[in-house]
Amino acid sequence: NAGVTQTPKFQVLKTGQSMTLQCAQDMNHEYMSWYRQDPGMGLRLIHYSVGAGITDQGEVPNGYNVSRSTTEDFPLRLLSAAPSQTSVYFCASVASGANVLTFGAGSRLTVL
Amino acid sequence: QQQVKQSPQSLIVQKGGISIINCAYENTAFDYFPWYQQFPGKGPALLIAIRPDVSEKKEGRFTISFNKSAKQFSLHIMDSQPGDSATYFCAASNFNKFYFGSGTKLNVKP
């Protein structure tokens, strides 16, 4: 039982490049979400999904796209990376009604 | 605007002392208030949580105090230990949508 798996752990991009942060969970959780963590800002919700085929915006969605084609996977896409997107990104999931948010280990992204 | 406000940003406590972290929220629709603990290089992990129909919850050395009328809640760590040194986040949620505070970096000095 791996929990929430994020890849890659580290990534360096140049401004304007695109990339996808991968997130997979094996707990059959309906709800999945992406957060970014910045010093002094805490964890801010980027996008979330309440089930396959359903996604919605969180607090800071601009510059990011998501899709949820399966229950297990919830990738986060940066279409044109900007230095302001330098951050640590966390994927998290929770079973509907269970309330215990389980986090991945994080992906540290640097945009030059 | 930030849904959950947390203070202080950092805290230094001597071993054996009490650590207190405070949070406030505005949205009365929130129905679950967890605290998460994060060690460097790791993802946050659930520490303790409370629902608004309870004023206090205690688990070992960790206690949440909840004041529904003031829309405030706090984490108390009794007999703080160096191993408690970490970043702590309060959060509030409704329908599995979680909003986090800005975090408190706790340093417990031996």
Contacts between the chains, C-beta under 8 A, distances in Angstrom:
chain1	res1	chain2	res2	distance
A	4	B	43	7.7
A	31	B	96	4.5
A	33	B	97	7.9
A	33	B	98	7.3
A	35	B	100	7.4
A	40	B	9	6.7
A	40	B	102	6.0
A	40	B	103	7.8
A	41	B	102	6.0
A	42	B	2	7.9
A	42	B	6	7.1
A	42	B	89	6.1
A	42	B	100	4.7
A	42	B	101	5.4
A	42	B	102	3.9
A	42	B	103	4.8
A	43	B	44	7.1
A	43	B	89	6.3
A	43	B	100	4.0
A	43	B	103	7.8
A	44	B	100	7.5
A	45	B	97	7.4
A	45	B	98	7.1
A	45	B	99	6.8
A	45	B	100	8.0
A	48	B	97	6.4
A	50	B	96	7.2
A	58	B	97	7.9
A	59	B	3	7.8
A	59	B	99	7.5
A	90	B	43	5.6
A	90	B	44	7.4
A	92	B	43	7.7
A	92	B	98	7.8
A	94	B	96	5.5
A	96	B	96	6.6
A	97	B	96	7.6
A	99	B	32	5.2
A	99	B	34	7.3
A	99	B	49	7.0
A	99	B	93	6.8
A	99	B	96	7.2
A	100	B	34	7.9
A	100	B	46	5.4
A	101	B	34	7.4
A	101	B	36	7.8
A	101	B	46	7.0
A	101	B	91	7.9
A	101	B	93	8.0
A	101	B	98	5.7
A	103	B	43	3.3
A	103	B	44	5.2
A	103	B	45	7.0
A	104	B	43	5.5
A	105	B	41	7.9
A	105	B	42	6.5
A	105	B	43	5.3
A	106	B	41	7.8
A	106	B	42	7.6
A	106	B	43	5.6
